[in-house]
Amino acid sequence: MIIKTQKDTYEQYLTDASNMNGRADALYIPESSDEVSDIIKKLNSEKIPMTISGAGTGLTGGRVPECGVIISTERLNKILSIDKENKLITVQPGLLLSEMENELSNHGLYYRVNPTEKNASIGGNVATNASGSRTFKYGPTRDYVEKLKIILPDGEEIELKRGENFALENRLELKSVTGKKYSVELPEIIMPNVKHAAGYYIMPEMDVIDLFIGSEGTLGFVTEITLKVDSMPENVLGGIAFFSDLDKLFGFVKSVREASRKYDYSQIRNYFNHSLNTQEILINNSSSKLENLIDARTIEYFDNNSLRLLKEDYHQIPAGAEGAIWFEQEYMSENENEVMEEWFNKISEFSILGEYTWTAMNSKEHNLLKEFRHALPQKVFEIIVNNNTLKIGTDTAVPDNYSKQYYKYLTEKLKYYKLDHYIWGHIGNSHFHANIIVKSDIELKNGYAFYDECIDEAIRLGGTVSAEHGIGKLKRKYFYRLFGNEVIEKMKAIKKVFDPNNIMNNGNLFE
């Protein structure tokens, strides 16, 4: 165990990608689960708050301590096993996503979720129920967590395996490795029926493991994670299609979304419990291979401002493009020509710029599209640094039937407040990131007014205040606004069962 008590030796742990700053009295860097258990028991007995520190890529201040001590996962960063036959990988929480994906590729495997930030830790992904560009088809981290080992604040270890322990009515029971029992009363909560990462996952007859996924480290310290992975797809078609008319762009998204969802994705997400492989399920869910071959796994959006910014380096972006859609689809070789034709027909139906569509069918071409996608947040970051400005970013999602309405609401409010902005995001899930560049005090005031108003509108439409980044500390007031004090108090009661001294990730989710 490494222990640092001089602030200048752990100052970088006092912030994260949100630029929020915190304070702490010491940093602990354990190298085993036994060391984790020892330090947590000590802190709990002395009622000293602790904050779990991952890779620092979070955008909501989740790893930023408000007091007490920091426990870093950086030395708990090993791949413990890869089971190719059952397509499982077991890792420690400090392993970076990029490291896991690289090792999986060496075995012909891949992780379906595909979070954007590859320098994030797997533990952080589990803590926030992270998602990514393929969430439209494959869902978030939760859908792939098979096992967790967790150290609770009292030092007890629990081992959770998906499918073994479910809530009965409103009661959830579990036992530690030594036999200590914990009983949780589940409140009746209506969760937003959208892509959602805000607070505890609570559903009737839920699997106990799901309570800990997305709990932002407030219930326990995860020491081992087993994830379901898959064989590399046979082929992937990628493309970026440009549109001169936003109404037609939304029409295209709706059409692609509906065509893709003709397949039973709930079965695909749970195919691991069956003997079928992915391609067999795709065939079984299609009444005819050629009836409708569009089956998107990725539907991502870039607005006009984003395209103008990228045009500095990508001159082939066509003039008159008001927006663009990045799409991906897995397919089998025998259907290649038909899949290509179906996509180009669909694009031509909604866009006069179809001839400018970029396509990718091999690794080199796919990497070029990924570079294009990742160049956008990098360019926005450069604007912030070079001009010493700030950024305010939204993470809201709404039901699909309100997608266009909500987007127009965002753009009208941005115009009203005269705010420089770039909008991109997961339009397949009706999930938009409006990134606002503020350069003065009045713009900062207007930016936060816009943020408040778009949060309220998302809630009014049945959406969520956080679709993928979590609540952390920066979004606590919006978390309360989403669920109300009564529901929040019931969630706090769940935390009290496991953490009666309120030491675990103190300040995340709850005031």
Solvent accessible surface area in square Angstrom, and as a share of the most:
residue,aa,sasa,rsa
1,M,74,0.33
2,I,52,0.27
3,I,99,0.50
4,K,66,0.28
5,T,84,0.49
6,Q,119,0.53
7,K,112,0.48
8,D,114,0.59
9,T,56,0.33
10,Y,4,0.02
11,E,95,0.43
12,Q,110,0.49
13,Y,22,0.08
14,L,8,0.04
15,T,40,0.23
16,D,9,0.05
17,A,51,0.39
18,S,27,0.18
19,N,119,0.61
20,M,45,0.20
21,N,117,0.60
22,G,22,0.21
23,R,156,0.57
24,A,15,0.11
25,D,104,0.54
26,A,9,0.07
27,L,0,0.00
28,Y,28,0.11
29,I,6,0.03
30,P,0,0.00
31,E,78,0.35
32,S,42,0.27
33,S,43,0.28
34,D,106,0.55
35,E,46,0.20
36,V,0,0.00
37,S,16,0.10
38,D,84,0.44
39,I,7,0.04
40,I,0,0.00
41,K,95,0.40
42,K,103,0.44
43,L,2,0.01
44,N,22,0.11
45,S,87,0.56
46,E,90,0.40
47,K,136,0.58
48,I,54,0.27
49,P,33,0.21
50,M,0,0.00
51,T,2,0.01
52,I,29,0.14
53,S,0,0.00
54,G,28,0.27
55,A,45,0.35
56,G,17,0.16
57,T,40,0.23
58,G,39,0.37
59,L,79,0.39
60,T,6,0.03
61,G,0,0.00
62,G,18,0.18
63,R,36,0.13
64,V,0,0.00
65,P,0,0.00
66,E,55,0.25
67,C,37,0.22
68,G,6,0.06
69,V,10,0.05
70,I,0,0.00
71,I,0,0.00
72,S,1,0.01
73,T,8,0.04
74,E,72,0.32
75,R,103,0.38
76,L,3,0.01
77,N,65,0.33
78,K,112,0.47
79,I,56,0.29
80,L,76,0.38
81,S,58,0.37
82,I,42,0.21
83,D,47,0.24
84,K,110,0.47
85,E,157,0.70
86,N,79,0.40
87,K,51,0.22
88,L,37,0.18
89,I,0,0.00
90,T,21,0.12
91,V,0,0.00
92,Q,24,0.11
93,P,3,0.02
94,G,7,0.07
95,L,7,0.04
96,L,51,0.25
97,L,0,0.00
98,S,30,0.19
99,E,78,0.35
100,M,0,0.00
101,E,43,0.19
102,N,97,0.50
103,E,57,0.25
104,L,0,0.00
105,S,54,0.35
106,N,115,0.59
107,H,61,0.27
108,G,38,0.36
109,L,6,0.03
110,Y,19,0.07
111,Y,5,0.02
112,R,1,0.00
113,V,0,0.00
114,N,24,0.13
115,P,6,0.04
116,T,52,0.30
117,E,78,0.35
118,K,58,0.25
119,N,88,0.45
120,A,8,0.07
121,S,5,0.03
122,I,2,0.01
123,G,14,0.13
124,G,29,0.28
125,N,8,0.04
126,V,2,0.01
127,A,27,0.21
128,T,37,0.21
129,N,7,0.03
130,A,11,0.08
131,S,6,0.04
132,G,2,0.02
133,S,8,0.05
134,R,20,0.07
135,T,5,0.03
136,F,4,0.02
137,K,0,0.00
138,Y,0,0.00
139,G,1,0.01
140,P,30,0.19
141,T,1,0.01
142,R,28,0.10
143,D,44,0.23
144,Y,1,0.00
145,V,0,0.00
146,E,33,0.15
147,K,84,0.36
148,L,2,0.01
149,K,66,0.28
150,I,0,0.00
151,I,5,0.03
152,L,0,0.00
153,P,1,0.00
154,D,42,0.22
155,G,12,0.12
156,E,39,0.17
157,E,46,0.21
158,I,0,0.00
159,E,95,0.43
160,L,12,0.06
161,K,93,0.39
162,R,63,0.23
163,G,46,0.44
164,E,126,0.57
165,N,46,0.23
166,F,100,0.42
167,A,1,0.01
168,L,142,0.71
169,E,155,0.70
170,N,70,0.36
171,R,95,0.35
172,L,0,0.00
173,E,88,0.39
174,L,5,0.03
175,K,121,0.51
176,S,8,0.05
177,V,88,0.51
178,T,110,0.64
179,G,38,0.36
180,K,95,0.40
181,K,156,0.66
182,Y,12,0.04
183,S,46,0.30
184,V,0,0.00
185,E,101,0.45
186,L,9,0.05
187,P,16,0.10
188,E,168,0.75
189,I,24,0.12
190,I,164,0.83
191,M,30,0.13
192,P,20,0.13
193,N,146,0.75
194,V,28,0.16
195,K,24,0.10
196,H,30,0.13
197,A,12,0.09
198,A,1,0.01
199,G,8,0.08
200,Y,0,0.00
201,Y,59,0.22
202,I,4,0.02
203,M,80,0.36
204,P,112,0.70
205,E,125,0.56
206,M,8,0.03
207,D,9,0.05
208,V,1,0.01
209,I,0,0.00
210,D,11,0.06
211,L,0,0.00
212,F,7,0.03
213,I,0,0.00
214,G,9,0.08
215,S,4,0.03
216,E,9,0.04
217,G,10,0.10
218,T,0,0.00
219,L,0,0.00
220,G,6,0.06
221,F,1,0.00
222,V,26,0.15
223,T,5,0.03
224,E,45,0.20
225,I,0,0.00
226,T,9,0.05
227,L,1,0.01
228,K,23,0.10
229,V,1,0.00
230,D,9,0.05
231,S,51,0.33
232,M,91,0.41
233,P,29,0.18
234,E,98,0.44
235,N,38,0.19
236,V,22,0.13
237,L,1,0.01
238,G,0,0.00
239,G,0,0.00
240,I,1,0.00
241,A,0,0.00
242,F,0,0.00
243,F,1,0.00
244,S,40,0.26
245,D,57,0.29
246,L,55,0.27
247,D,69,0.36
248,K,102,0.43
249,L,0,0.00
250,F,16,0.07
251,G,24,0.23
252,F,1,0.00
253,V,2,0.01
254,K,117,0.49
255,S,23,0.15
256,V,1,0.00
257,R,17,0.06
258,E,94,0.42
259,A,7,0.06
260,S,0,0.00
261,R,102,0.37
262,K,139,0.59
263,Y,22,0.08
264,D,63,0.33
265,Y,17,0.06
266,S,69,0.45
267,Q,59,0.26
268,I,0,0.00
269,R,69,0.25
270,N,81,0.42
271,Y,10,0.04
272,F,36,0.15
273,N,117,0.60
274,H,111,0.50
275,S,116,0.75
276,L,53,0.26
277,N,77,0.39
278,T,13,0.08
279,Q,37,0.16
280,E,72,0.32
281,I,0,0.00
282,L,15,0.07
283,I,69,0.35
284,N,98,0.50
285,N,36,0.18
286,S,25,0.16
287,S,107,0.69
288,S,51,0.33
289,K,89,0.38
290,L,108,0.54
291,E,109,0.49
292,N,26,0.13
293,L,14,0.07
294,I,0,0.00
295,D,5,0.02
296,A,0,0.00
297,R,15,0.06
298,T,0,0.00
299,I,2,0.01
300,E,3,0.01
301,Y,1,0.01
302,F,1,0.00
303,D,5,0.03
304,N,41,0.21
305,N,29,0.15
306,S,0,0.00
307,L,3,0.02
308,R,146,0.53
309,L,20,0.10
310,L,0,0.00
311,K,73,0.31
312,E,109,0.49
313,D,89,0.46
314,Y,44,0.17
315,H,141,0.63
316,Q,106,0.47
317,I,4,0.02
318,P,11,0.07
319,A,90,0.70
320,G,52,0.50
321,A,7,0.06
322,E,70,0.31
323,G,0,0.00
324,A,0,0.00
325,I,0,0.00
326,W,11,0.04
327,F,3,0.01
328,E,5,0.02
329,Q,6,0.02
330,E,5,0.02
331,Y,11,0.04
332,M,25,0.11
333,S,61,0.39
334,E,111,0.50
335,N,12,0.06
336,E,63,0.28
337,N,119,0.61
338,E,63,0.28
339,V,3,0.02
340,M,42,0.19
341,E,107,0.48
342,E,47,0.21
343,W,2,0.01
344,F,69,0.29
345,N,89,0.46
346,K,39,0.16
347,I,1,0.01
348,S,73,0.47
349,E,115,0.52
350,F,38,0.16
351,S,11,0.07
352,I,136,0.69
353,L,17,0.08
354,G,11,0.11
355,E,149,0.67
356,Y,99,0.37
357,T,18,0.10
358,W,41,0.15
359,T,50,0.29
360,A,0,0.00
361,M,63,0.28
362,N,78,0.40
363,S,87,0.56
364,K,151,0.64
365,E,62,0.28
366,H,25,0.11
367,N,76,0.39
368,L,96,0.48
369,L,9,0.05
370,K,83,0.35
371,E,97,0.43
372,F,0,0.00
373,R,15,0.06
374,H,77,0.34
375,A,23,0.18
376,L,0,0.00
377,P,46,0.29
378,Q,93,0.41
379,K,27,0.12
380,V,2,0.01
381,F,116,0.48
382,E,72,0.32
383,I,43,0.22
384,I,30,0.15
385,V,88,0.50
386,N,121,0.62
387,N,87,0.45
388,N,143,0.73
389,T,15,0.09
390,L,103,0.51
391,K,86,0.36
392,I,11,0.06
393,G,32,0.30
394,T,3,0.02
395,D,1,0.01
396,T,0,0.00
397,A,0,0.00
398,V,1,0.01
399,P,29,0.18
400,D,47,0.24
401,N,120,0.62
402,Y,74,0.28
403,S,5,0.03
404,K,82,0.35
405,Q,88,0.39
406,Y,0,0.00
407,Y,7,0.03
408,K,84,0.36
409,Y,48,0.18
410,L,0,0.00
411,T,39,0.23
412,E,114,0.51
413,K,53,0.22
414,L,1,0.00
415,K,165,0.70
416,Y,158,0.60
417,Y,32,0.12
418,K,171,0.73
419,L,7,0.03
420,D,74,0.38
421,H,33,0.15
422,Y,33,0.12
423,I,0,0.00
424,W,16,0.06
425,G,2,0.02
426,H,5,0.02
427,I,0,0.00
428,G,1,0.01
429,N,24,0.12
430,S,0,0.00
431,H,0,0.00
432,F,0,0.00
433,H,15,0.07
434,A,0,0.00
435,N,6,0.03
436,I,0,0.00
437,I,6,0.03
438,V,4,0.02
439,K,108,0.46
440,S,52,0.34
441,D,124,0.64
442,I,104,0.53
443,E,33,0.15
444,L,52,0.26
445,K,141,0.60
446,N,34,0.17
447,G,0,0.00
448,Y,116,0.44
449,A,33,0.26
450,F,0,0.00
451,Y,15,0.06
452,D,39,0.20
453,E,50,0.22
454,C,0,0.00
455,I,1,0.00
456,D,70,0.36
457,E,19,0.09
458,A,0,0.00
459,I,45,0.23
460,R,160,0.58
461,L,12,0.06
462,G,37,0.36
463,G,2,0.02
464,T,0,0.00
465,V,0,0.00
466,S,0,0.00
467,A,3,0.02
468,E,20,0.09
469,H,51,0.23
470,G,1,0.01
471,I,0,0.00
472,G,0,0.00
473,K,10,0.04
474,L,85,0.42
475,K,14,0.06
476,R,52,0.19
477,K,107,0.45
478,Y,13,0.05
479,F,0,0.00
480,Y,34,0.13
481,R,92,0.33
482,L,27,0.13
483,F,26,0.11
484,G,29,0.28
485,N,107,0.55
486,E,125,0.56
487,V,30,0.18
488,I,0,0.00
489,E,96,0.43
490,K,86,0.36
491,M,0,0.00
492,K,66,0.28
493,A,56,0.44
494,I,1,0.01
495,K,13,0.05
496,K,133,0.57
497,V,54,0.31
498,F,3,0.01
499,D,2,0.01
500,P,82,0.52
501,N,51,0.26
502,N,74,0.38
503,I,1,0.01
504,M,0,0.00
505,N,7,0.04
506,N,31,0.16
507,G,11,0.10
508,N,4,0.02
509,L,0,0.00
510,F,12,0.05
511,E,138,0.62
